[in-house]
Amino acid sequence: MNGLMRKLCPNFENVDGLETVLDVPIPEVMWTNIGNSGSNRWQNLRSLMRAQTTADTSSSSPSPSPSSNNQFIALLKLVGCPLIPLQVQSDHTLTRPLKDSSIKASTAKYIVQQYIASIGGVGAMDSLKSMCAVGQVRILGSEMRQGGESINPVGGTEVGGFLLWQKNPDLWHFELVVSGLKVSSGSDGKVAWNQSSSQPSHAHKGPPRPLRRFFQGLDPRCTANLFIDAVCVGEETVNKEDCFLLKVETAHYILQAQNTSHSEIVRHTIWGYFSQRTGLLVKFEDTKLVRLQPSKEKDSIFWETSMESVIEDYRNVDGINIAHCGKTVAILYRYGMAHNHHWKTEETWRIEEVDFNICGLSMDCFLPPSDQVVQ
């Protein structure tokens, strides 16, 4: 991926005016492809930032066609801003005694302690009060045939950028812009929500939950606290790296709190692959099964999501080892009744900037949209 990220746009309405600061930095190649002139690119980009789905017809943008927009936005939400079902303490690092635990649980706690040490230690992690991350992504979506054979790319390979703000304990805001489409999500400490450029905001039922992207090497403290009550279920090899495999099974009562009148979360299981050599998390995986029942007269429909993230390129930032690139593969199955569907999305990401303890982050930065409805 091209490492150049555009943060400013020339002021085409006033040549002597200040440049416009983009809400979400975007890769330079995306700026080049969204129009055939500077002013045309700015008009298309301004329409995008206003959450409009239509663009100038003279644009040479490679965005997905209107017929595939809904599918591609669904895939963007799937890979871009899914949530983890568990509330995770994020304002300090948790510890657990090894005594009075099973062998599998004790082993997992020991592995997490090694992970904390390899990341930078409890003191360094607990010094973090807020975070800002800027990155770029390359996303490919496809509709699949049963058996895994690709039959219909959804939008081709698309590039984009994202911006993530976080403040302890449960405040965060995330925006992802990819080739003419935009999705965003956030949490104000009381409710988590998401929206896209073509759909209204939806609030998630139940207590606020963390963004899955935190566990892709960006927030080591959340990761440590998530796996502190895991069990070690064996050993696996990831990219020739011997790893311990830790498993977290979401309790039934937690899933029940997130159910709605038409949907039931049957299970959500999480795995972490921790390197035996370095102690770092090198792979994060989770699966989720949801049962939908549109009405009493109709059979249930099941949605099963499987996501797998390989995490690489750890670098020291202010005493904390932060992963700077990786790849996520998300597979979505829909089955039940007469129709079965199978979608696959691949996201390659790279972190361009990470900063901690940001000044000036107020509650106003994390307010949910006023038009949201509960899903």
Secondary structure in CASP SS format (residue, H / E / C, confidence):
PFRMAT SS
TARGET T0000
AUTHOR 0000-0000-0000
METHOD secondary structure of the structure
MODEL  1
M C 1.00
N C 1.00
G C 1.00
L C 1.00
M E 1.00
R E 1.00
K E 1.00
L E 1.00
C E 1.00
P C 1.00
N C 1.00
F C 1.00
E C 1.00
N C 1.00
V C 1.00
D C 1.00
G C 1.00
L C 1.00
E C 1.00
T E 1.00
V E 1.00
L E 1.00
D E 1.00
V E 1.00
P E 1.00
I E 1.00
P E 1.00
E H 1.00
V H 1.00
M H 1.00
W H 1.00
T H 1.00
N H 1.00
I C 1.00
G C 1.00
N C 1.00
S C 1.00
G H 1.00
S H 1.00
N H 1.00
R H 1.00
W H 1.00
Q H 1.00
N H 1.00
L H 1.00
R H 1.00
S H 1.00
L H 1.00
M H 1.00
R C 1.00
A C 1.00
Q C 1.00
T C 1.00
T C 1.00
A C 1.00
D C 1.00
T C 1.00
S C 1.00
S C 1.00
S C 1.00
S C 1.00
P C 1.00
S C 1.00
P C 1.00
S C 1.00
P H 1.00
S H 1.00
S H 1.00
N H 1.00
N H 1.00
Q H 1.00
F H 1.00
I H 1.00
A H 1.00
L H 1.00
L H 1.00
K H 1.00
L H 1.00
V H 1.00
G H 1.00
C C 1.00
P C 1.00
L E 1.00
I C 1.00
P C 1.00
L C 1.00
Q C 1.00
V C 1.00
Q C 1.00
S C 1.00
D C 1.00
H C 1.00
T C 1.00
L C 1.00
T C 1.00
R C 1.00
P C 1.00
L C 1.00
K C 1.00
D C 1.00
S C 1.00
S C 1.00
I H 1.00
K H 1.00
A H 1.00
S H 1.00
T H 1.00
A H 1.00
K H 1.00
Y H 1.00
I H 1.00
V H 1.00
Q H 1.00
Q H 1.00
Y H 1.00
I H 1.00
A H 1.00
S H 1.00
I H 1.00
G C 1.00
G C 1.00
V H 1.00
G H 1.00
A H 1.00
M H 1.00
D H 1.00
S C 1.00
L C 1.00
K C 1.00
S E 1.00
M E 1.00
C E 1.00
A E 1.00
V E 1.00
G E 1.00
Q E 1.00
V E 1.00
R E 1.00
I E 1.00
L E 1.00
G E 1.00
S E 1.00
E E 1.00
M E 1.00
R C 1.00
Q C 1.00
G C 1.00
G C 1.00
E C 1.00
S E 1.00
I E 1.00
N E 1.00
P E 1.00
V E 1.00
G E 1.00
G E 1.00
T E 1.00
E E 1.00
V E 1.00
G E 1.00
G E 1.00
F E 1.00
L E 1.00
L E 1.00
W E 1.00
Q E 1.00
K E 1.00
N C 1.00
P C 1.00
D C 1.00
L E 1.00
W E 1.00
H E 1.00
F E 1.00
E E 1.00
L E 1.00
V E 1.00
V E 1.00
S C 1.00
G C 1.00
L E 1.00
K E 1.00
V E 1.00
S E 1.00
S E 1.00
G E 1.00
S E 1.00
D E 1.00
G C 1.00
K C 1.00
V C 1.00
A E 1.00
W E 1.00
N E 1.00
Q E 1.00
S E 1.00
S C 1.00
S C 1.00
Q E 1.00
P E 1.00
S E 1.00
H E 1.00
A E 1.00
H E 1.00
K C 1.00
G C 1.00
P C 1.00
P C 1.00
R C 1.00
P C 1.00
L E 1.00
R H 1.00
R H 1.00
F H 1.00
F H 1.00
Q C 1.00
G C 1.00
L C 1.00
D C 1.00
P H 1.00
R H 1.00
C H 1.00
T H 1.00
A H 1.00
N H 1.00
L H 1.00
F H 1.00
I C 1.00
D C 1.00
A C 1.00
V E 1.00
C E 1.00
V E 1.00
G E 1.00
E E 1.00
E E 1.00
T E 1.00
V E 1.00
N C 1.00
K C 1.00
E E 1.00
D E 1.00
C E 1.00
F E 1.00
L E 1.00
L E 1.00
K E 1.00
V E 1.00
E E 1.00
T C 1.00
A C 1.00
H H 1.00
Y H 1.00
I H 1.00
L H 1.00
Q H 1.00
A C 1.00
Q C 1.00
N C 1.00
T E 1.00
S C 1.00
H C 1.00
S E 1.00
E E 1.00
I E 1.00
V E 1.00
R E 1.00
H E 1.00
T E 1.00
I E 1.00
W E 1.00
G E 1.00
Y E 1.00
F E 1.00
S E 1.00
Q C 1.00
R C 1.00
T C 1.00
G C 1.00
L C 1.00
L E 1.00
V E 1.00
K E 1.00
F E 1.00
E E 1.00
D E 1.00
T E 1.00
K E 1.00
L E 1.00
V E 1.00
R E 1.00
L E 1.00
Q C 1.00
P C 1.00
S C 1.00
K C 1.00
E C 1.00
K C 1.00
D C 1.00
S C 1.00
I E 1.00
F E 1.00
W E 1.00
E E 1.00
T E 1.00
S E 1.00
M E 1.00
E E 1.00
S E 1.00
V E 1.00
I E 1.00
E E 1.00
D E 1.00
Y E 1.00
R E 1.00
N E 1.00
V E 1.00
D C 1.00
G C 1.00
I E 1.00
N E 1.00
I E 1.00
A E 1.00
H E 1.00
C E 1.00
G E 1.00
K E 1.00
T E 1.00
V E 1.00
A E 1.00
I E 1.00
L E 1.00
Y E 1.00
R E 1.00
Y E 1.00
G C 1.00
M C 1.00
A C 1.00
H C 1.00
N C 1.00
H E 1.00
H E 1.00
W E 1.00
K E 1.00
T E 1.00
E E 1.00
E E 1.00
T E 1.00
W E 1.00
R E 1.00
I E 1.00
E E 1.00
E E 1.00
V E 1.00
D E 1.00
F E 1.00
N C 1.00
I C 1.00
C C 1.00
G C 1.00
L C 1.00
S C 1.00
M H 1.00
D H 1.00
C H 1.00
F H 1.00
L C 1.00
P C 1.00
P C 1.00
S C 1.00
D C 1.00
Q C 1.00
V E 1.00
V E 1.00
Q C 1.00
END
